[in-house]
Amino acid sequence: MDTNFSDDFLVKGKFSIKKSSTAYEGKLTKEEGVQLLIKEKEKLRELQEKLYADGSQSLLVILQAMDAAGKDSLIEHVFGGVNPQGCNVTSFKTPTSKEYSHDFLWRHYLALPQKGMIGIFNRSHYESVLVCKVHPEYNLSERTWSSVKDFDDTFWKNRYESIRNFEQHLAQNGTTIVKIFLNVSKDEQKKRLLDRINEQEKNWKFSAADLPERALFPQYMEAYETAINETSKDNAPWYVLPADNKWFARVAAVQIIIDTLEKMNLKYPQLGKKERAELDEAKKTLDNE
């Protein structure tokens, strides 16, 4: 049984969301998947340590999904074992007035991982071509535009171009980018939203604002399909994971991240002759105490 799924969900060529499965249909069982995740997390921990020690590159993981698709729990289960000193998570909410006073990418620049670090964007700059595409009136908060009529095809073309240029710039300057879309079905989303209502310990997760957005599910799927097709590039690839089975999405995500780190050719620093001599001298000193 093939238990490495990291290449199975890479977007290659034109992406169709209708043809993209939301459920895992392979032979791996949930129990096997849970055990596999434990093993893979140990690999991730070791690679994250090497990334930190290498200090010449960074990794940016971008997570996008509809409400209740499992972004938060994926972060918890996949990255729960890494050294927190080498990993930062940024959850992007509605922009503040200060953030709206800058261009739409400004706040994302501020959250980028420094070299040696893994940065995780829980939602990201893609909200500007997702929620703002479904609700174009939100763009008026930028105070650059005078009317919703300004948000024509040229406007969106420029937004996609800005995102591509932003990601290309990062890739050319030492940041490797992985973008993951958790593709959850509308039926599974309904089940998870009801769980948030029916299970008291999950009540805090429910927001009444989720329901109006759920009614726009088809529009969001169209926005995702367009965004992925416009911005999936070799230097910033998209992976579309079936997310109806949370345990499988976690396994696939950790394998994607592991494979990406392995391709970065990370190395532990090598000591020069002077440093090696100092190390040997320090050992002698300690041994003679």
VMD Tcl script that draws the C-alpha trace (Angstrom):
set ca {
  {0.00 0.00 0.00}
  {1.34 3.41 -0.94}
  {1.37 5.51 2.22}
  {3.03 8.64 0.83}
  {0.41 11.03 -0.51}
  {2.48 14.19 -0.82}
  {2.38 14.30 -4.62}
  {-1.16 13.03 -5.11}
  {-2.88 16.35 -4.52}
  {-0.48 18.77 -6.19}
  {-2.32 20.99 -8.68}
  {-0.96 20.25 -12.13}
  {-2.45 21.97 -15.13}
  {-5.97 23.38 -15.01}
  {-7.74 22.76 -11.72}
  {-11.45 21.90 -11.53}
  {-13.00 22.01 -8.08}
  {-15.97 19.90 -9.23}
  {-13.58 17.10 -10.15}
  {-11.66 17.38 -6.88}
  {-12.68 14.84 -4.25}
  {-13.57 16.00 -0.75}
  {-13.28 12.51 0.78}
  {-10.36 10.07 0.97}
  {-11.19 6.94 -1.02}
  {-8.01 4.87 -0.56}
  {-7.23 1.77 1.49}
  {-5.51 3.41 4.45}
  {-7.67 3.07 7.58}
  {-8.14 5.77 10.18}
  {-6.22 3.71 12.74}
  {-3.32 3.27 10.31}
  {-3.45 6.96 9.49}
  {-3.22 7.97 13.15}
  {-0.12 5.80 13.63}
  {1.41 7.08 10.39}
  {0.90 10.68 11.55}
  {2.84 9.96 14.75}
  {5.80 8.66 12.75}
  {5.69 11.52 10.26}
  {5.56 14.13 13.02}
  {8.89 12.84 14.32}
  {10.40 13.35 10.85}
  {8.95 16.86 10.78}
  {10.46 17.65 14.18}
  {13.91 16.57 13.00}
  {13.64 18.56 9.77}
  {12.42 21.64 11.60}
  {15.47 21.44 13.85}
  {17.71 21.21 10.78}
  {15.94 24.21 9.20}
  {16.52 26.20 12.40}
  {20.18 25.19 12.59}
  {20.78 25.84 8.87}
  {19.41 29.36 9.20}
  {19.60 30.22 5.51}
  {16.00 29.54 4.43}
  {12.45 29.68 5.73}
  {9.23 27.80 5.03}
  {5.82 29.43 4.65}
  {2.78 27.15 4.89}
  {-0.47 28.77 3.76}
  {-3.74 27.15 4.82}
  {-7.03 28.13 3.19}
  {-10.44 26.57 3.60}
  {-14.11 27.15 4.23}
  {-15.37 27.45 7.82}
  {-15.18 24.16 9.78}
  {-12.84 22.53 7.26}
  {-10.28 21.75 9.97}
  {-7.52 24.35 9.64}
  {-7.07 24.89 13.38}
  {-7.04 21.21 14.27}
  {-4.65 20.46 11.40}
  {-2.19 23.00 12.78}
  {-2.52 21.47 16.24}
  {-2.08 17.85 15.12}
  {0.61 18.39 12.48}
  {2.80 20.98 14.21}
  {2.13 20.00 17.82}
  {5.50 18.25 18.13}
  {7.84 20.87 16.67}
  {9.96 23.25 18.72}
  {7.78 26.34 19.28}
  {10.89 28.53 19.05}
  {11.14 27.65 15.37}
  {7.50 27.98 14.34}
  {5.07 30.91 14.18}
  {1.33 30.76 13.47}
  {-0.56 33.83 12.27}
  {-4.35 33.76 12.01}
  {-5.59 36.56 9.78}
  {-8.92 38.07 10.73}
  {-10.74 41.06 9.25}
  {-8.12 43.79 8.68}
  {-7.87 46.53 11.28}
  {-8.18 50.21 10.36}
  {-4.38 50.46 10.45}
  {-4.04 47.48 8.11}
  {-6.64 48.93 5.76}
  {-4.55 52.10 5.59}
  {-1.81 50.10 3.80}
  {-1.89 47.94 0.67}
  {-3.54 44.53 1.01}
  {-0.23 42.67 1.27}
  {1.33 44.85 3.97}
  {0.18 42.92 7.03}
  {1.32 39.66 5.47}
  {4.85 40.96 4.96}
  {4.98 41.69 8.70}
  {4.11 38.08 9.55}
  {6.60 36.36 7.24}
  {8.93 33.81 8.85}
  {12.55 34.82 9.30}
  {15.26 32.49 8.05}
  {15.42 29.28 10.01}
  {11.70 29.42 10.83}
  {8.45 27.82 9.73}
  {5.62 30.31 9.32}
  {2.01 29.17 9.13}
  {-0.68 31.45 7.74}
  {-4.14 30.42 8.95}
  {-5.97 32.23 6.17}
  {-3.75 34.63 4.27}
  {-3.42 37.24 1.54}
  {-5.75 34.99 -0.48}
  {-8.71 36.34 1.46}
  {-8.39 39.38 -0.82}
  {-9.37 37.22 -3.79}
  {-11.75 34.92 -1.91}
  {-14.00 36.58 0.66}
  {-13.40 39.94 -1.03}
  {-14.29 38.42 -4.38}
  {-17.58 37.08 -2.99}
  {-18.15 40.36 -1.12}
  {-16.48 42.97 -3.34}
  {-17.89 45.78 -1.21}
  {-15.32 44.84 1.46}
  {-12.61 46.29 -0.77}
  {-14.09 49.76 -0.26}
  {-12.60 49.71 3.25}
  {-9.21 50.22 1.61}
  {-10.44 53.74 0.75}
  {-8.65 53.60 -2.59}
  {-11.78 52.77 -4.55}
  {-14.90 54.87 -4.92}
  {-17.44 52.28 -6.04}
  {-18.06 48.53 -6.29}
  {-18.05 49.14 -10.04}
  {-14.28 49.60 -9.76}
  {-13.90 45.89 -9.05}
  {-13.99 44.70 -12.63}
  {-11.96 42.01 -14.41}
  {-8.92 44.29 -14.59}
  {-9.02 44.83 -10.82}
  {-9.02 41.09 -10.12}
  {-6.38 40.44 -12.77}
  {-4.14 42.93 -10.99}
  {-4.80 41.31 -7.61}
  {-3.74 37.87 -8.88}
  {-0.67 39.41 -10.47}
  {0.26 41.12 -7.19}
  {-0.03 37.80 -5.36}
  {2.08 35.97 -7.94}
  {4.75 38.69 -7.78}
  {4.72 38.67 -3.97}
  {5.21 34.91 -3.83}
  {7.86 34.94 -6.54}
  {9.77 37.59 -4.60}
  {9.65 35.45 -1.45}
  {10.80 32.35 -3.34}
  {13.73 34.25 -4.84}
  {14.82 35.40 -1.39}
  {14.96 32.17 0.56}
  {11.35 31.45 1.50}
  {9.85 28.20 0.23}
  {6.06 28.34 -0.06}
  {3.50 25.56 0.30}
  {-0.19 26.37 -0.16}
  {-2.84 23.93 1.06}
  {-6.57 24.15 0.40}
  {-8.67 21.89 2.62}
  {-11.50 20.88 0.34}
  {-14.51 20.10 2.52}
  {-17.95 19.22 1.14}
  {-21.01 21.29 1.96}
  {-22.62 18.25 3.63}
  {-19.61 17.67 5.88}
  {-19.47 21.35 6.74}
  {-23.13 21.17 7.80}
  {-22.36 18.18 10.06}
  {-19.45 20.00 11.73}
  {-21.45 23.20 12.24}
  {-24.23 21.17 13.87}
  {-21.63 19.49 16.09}
  {-20.57 22.93 17.27}
  {-24.17 23.66 18.23}
  {-25.04 20.27 19.74}
  {-21.84 19.65 21.71}
  {-21.52 22.11 24.58}
  {-17.72 22.04 24.64}
  {-17.74 23.14 21.00}
  {-20.29 25.95 21.34}
  {-17.54 28.56 21.49}
  {-16.48 27.61 17.96}
  {-19.85 28.45 16.43}
  {-20.52 31.84 14.92}
  {-23.89 32.88 13.55}
  {-21.94 34.63 10.79}
  {-20.97 31.21 9.42}
  {-24.48 30.58 8.10}
  {-24.76 33.52 5.66}
  {-21.34 32.55 4.28}
  {-22.45 28.93 3.96}
  {-25.31 30.11 1.76}
  {-22.65 31.44 -0.62}
  {-20.81 28.11 -0.85}
  {-21.01 27.90 -4.69}
  {-19.60 31.41 -5.08}
  {-16.74 30.56 -2.75}
  {-15.95 27.39 -4.69}
  {-15.78 29.43 -7.89}
  {-13.49 31.96 -6.21}
  {-11.20 29.20 -4.93}
  {-11.01 27.53 -8.32}
  {-10.05 30.79 -10.03}
  {-7.51 31.75 -7.35}
  {-5.82 28.35 -7.48}
  {-5.63 28.37 -11.26}
  {-4.25 31.92 -11.29}
  {-1.59 31.38 -8.64}
  {-0.42 27.76 -8.59}
  {3.19 28.04 -9.76}
  {6.32 25.95 -9.38}
  {7.68 28.45 -6.85}
  {4.39 28.51 -4.89}
  {2.38 25.35 -5.58}
  {-1.16 24.61 -4.44}
  {-2.18 21.28 -2.93}
  {-5.90 20.51 -2.72}
  {-6.58 17.96 0.05}
  {-9.82 16.05 0.59}
  {-10.87 17.35 4.00}
  {-14.03 15.40 4.85}
  {-11.75 12.99 6.74}
  {-9.70 15.16 9.09}
  {-7.28 12.38 9.96}
  {-6.35 11.91 6.32}
  {-5.94 15.61 5.58}
  {-3.45 15.76 8.46}
  {-1.43 12.83 7.14}
  {-1.31 14.25 3.62}
  {-0.41 17.73 4.90}
  {2.48 16.57 7.08}
  {3.89 14.53 4.20}
  {3.71 17.52 1.85}
  {5.56 19.65 4.38}
  {8.18 16.94 5.04}
  {8.87 16.43 1.35}
  {9.15 20.17 0.84}
  {11.69 20.51 3.66}
  {13.70 17.57 2.33}
  {13.95 19.25 -1.08}
  {15.38 22.39 0.54}
  {18.75 20.62 0.98}
  {19.15 21.77 4.57}
  {22.45 21.25 6.36}
  {23.72 21.49 9.90}
  {26.48 24.12 10.20}
  {30.01 22.76 9.72}
  {32.73 23.94 12.09}
  {35.95 25.34 10.67}
  {39.41 24.34 11.88}
  {39.53 27.12 14.47}
  {36.11 26.28 15.88}
  {36.93 22.56 15.91}
  {40.15 23.24 17.82}
  {38.22 25.36 20.34}
  {35.69 22.55 20.71}
  {38.46 20.00 21.38}
  {40.04 22.34 23.93}
  {36.72 22.84 25.68}
  {36.25 19.07 25.89}
  {39.65 18.66 27.52}
  {38.87 21.37 30.04}
  {35.56 19.77 30.97}
  {37.06 16.26 31.14}
  {39.77 17.48 33.51}
  {37.41 19.12 36.01}
}
mol new
graphics top color blue
foreach p $ca { graphics top sphere $p radius 0.5 }
foreach p [lrange $ca 0 end-1] q [lrange $ca 1 end] { graphics top cylinder $p $q radius 0.2 }
display resetview
